[in-house]
Amino acid sequence: MSDIPAFPYEILWGERILRSVANLTKQDGEEFLALAPQIPIHTEVEVFPLAAANEALESLRSGKICGAAVLVINSEVSSSFV
């Protein structure tokens, strides 16, 4: 296989922040999961139906979402995220 040519990352998906998680080990994950219930981790998600994927992307690009956008295939799944 040939190398992937270099290009600016931001043109790929328009993400604002790139974070590397490649250096985490299984033990790191286990230690974090053991610690997580002891600290106030608060996650924020905004659920979008799959048909609104373009709206979700635009909301992310424009900074209207604080947290993560989640695409769901059907309405049964969306209630488990809220």
Helices and strands as residue ranges (DSSP letters): H 10-13, H 26-35, G 36-38, E 45-49, G 50-52, H 53-61, E 68-72, H 75-81
